[in-house]
């Protein structure tokens, strides 16, 4: 299993979408799914999402989710990506700590974090993270960078997927 720690706002939507809370952007979703399809096709690994953002308040382990989480689950369905869990809120200003704590508690080594806010990862510079631009969300440029980059700084991720 490969884990995606996901901040939805600024990744699966854009700043313009924030006018209406808990909104998904179809272009961002499409690009995100394109990259997930690439990972799955090239490396044949199951991918699961752990929510790190404010969206996690609508996710419940009992399966009774807020409407916006149901929409997110439906949006991820084409690539069979499941939302597995959410991180614990340890420090509202430090998501990195929450991600590291979750990884340690669940013995996770193979993951990437998608977020748009570098200020929330001050104490965890060693984590595998890809930052998006909140004004654009996850877009074709991000897909291209992730697929075609030299992957320096992505070594643990590429080792999990068998290198390139």
PyMOL commands that set and color helices and strands:
alter all, ss='L'
color gray80, all
select helices_A, chain A and resi 15-19+26-43+54-58+67-79+95-105+118-121+140-148+155-160
alter helices_A, ss='H'
color red, helices_A
select strands_A, chain A and resi 2-6+47-51+82-86+111-115+129-131
alter strands_A, ss='S'
color yellow, strands_A
deselect
rebuild
show_as cartoon
